[in-house]
Structure formats: structure tokens, C-alpha cells
């Protein structure tokens, strides 16, 4: 039977959990808010439109923005309300 090499380090406390601040999809929403267009089509390489809608809706709700998302024919649209 082979031997397992390991180390044990004494600790006083566990480290606090790190939370991600924001989302990788925030730049999409920020760019849309700054733009003058009230309706845009959004595409992200390798991501399905319905998946994007879900992720963007989470961020829109968290930021309490007046932006509406919709998917038509597997294309995501952002619209200022």
C-alpha cells in the first residue's frame, strides 16, 4: 500500500468567505444604460439567449434598474422602460 503525504496546520479561526462583487455581465448592462439607444440586440459568444436573459435579469433586479429583457427567435433584446 502506498503512503499518503500530507500536512496539518493549526489555525485559530476559519477565513471568512469571499463574495464576488458584481457580475461578469455587468459591463453589458452598464454599456446599455450609458448608450442613447432604447432598444438593443445582445449577443455573447457561446451563450444561449435564454441563459443570458436569466443572468441579466438577476443583475437588473439587484441594481433595481428600469430595463426589460426579452427573447424573440433566440435573440436577446434589452429595452429601457
C-alpha positions as CSV (number, residue, x, y, z in Angstrom):
1,X,0.0,0.0,0.0
2,X,1.3,3.5,-0.9
3,X,1.9,6.2,1.6
4,X,-0.1,9.4,1.6
5,X,1.9,12.6,2.1
6,X,0.0,15.5,3.9
7,X,0.5,18.4,6.3
8,X,-1.7,19.8,9.1
9,X,-1.5,23.4,10.0
10,X,-3.1,24.7,13.2
11,X,-5.5,27.6,12.8
12,X,-7.3,29.8,15.3
13,X,-10.3,30.6,13.1
14,X,-11.6,29.8,9.6
15,X,-11.2,32.6,7.0
16,X,-14.3,34.5,6.0
17,X,-15.9,33.6,2.7
18,X,-15.1,35.8,-0.2
19,X,-18.1,37.1,-2.2
20,X,-17.9,38.2,-5.8
21,X,-18.7,41.8,-6.2
22,X,-20.8,42.3,-9.3
23,X,-21.1,40.0,-12.3
24,X,-19.2,39.4,-15.5
25,X,-22.4,40.5,-17.2
26,X,-22.5,44.0,-15.5
27,X,-20.5,45.6,-18.4
28,X,-23.3,44.7,-20.8
29,X,-25.9,46.4,-18.6
30,X,-23.6,49.4,-17.9
31,X,-22.9,49.9,-21.6
32,X,-26.6,49.8,-22.4
33,X,-27.5,52.3,-19.7
34,X,-24.9,54.7,-21.0
35,X,-26.0,54.3,-24.6
36,X,-28.6,56.5,-26.1
37,X,-30.5,53.6,-27.8
38,X,-33.7,52.5,-26.1
39,X,-33.7,49.0,-27.7
40,X,-30.6,46.8,-28.4
41,X,-29.9,43.3,-29.5
42,X,-27.4,41.5,-27.3
43,X,-25.2,38.5,-28.3
44,X,-22.5,36.9,-26.3
45,X,-20.3,34.3,-28.0
46,X,-21.0,30.8,-26.7
47,X,-24.1,31.8,-24.6
48,X,-27.7,31.0,-25.3
49,X,-30.2,33.9,-25.3
50,X,-32.4,32.4,-22.6
51,X,-29.4,31.9,-20.4
52,X,-28.3,35.5,-20.9
53,X,-31.8,36.7,-20.1
54,X,-31.7,34.9,-16.8
55,X,-28.3,36.2,-15.8
56,X,-29.1,39.8,-16.9
57,X,-32.4,39.8,-15.1
58,X,-30.7,38.8,-11.9
59,X,-28.3,41.8,-12.2
60,X,-31.1,44.2,-13.3
61,X,-33.2,43.2,-10.3
62,X,-30.2,43.5,-7.9
63,X,-29.4,47.0,-9.3
64,X,-33.1,48.0,-9.4
65,X,-32.9,49.2,-12.9
66,X,-35.8,50.0,-15.3
67,X,-34.6,47.7,-18.1
68,X,-36.7,45.0,-19.7
69,X,-35.3,41.8,-21.3
70,X,-37.0,39.7,-23.9
71,X,-36.0,36.8,-26.2
72,X,-37.5,36.6,-29.7
73,X,-36.3,33.8,-32.0
74,X,-33.4,33.0,-29.8
75,X,-32.2,36.6,-29.8
76,X,-32.0,38.7,-26.6
77,X,-33.2,42.3,-26.6
78,X,-32.7,44.9,-23.9
79,X,-35.2,47.7,-23.7
80,X,-35.3,50.9,-21.5
81,X,-38.6,51.2,-19.8
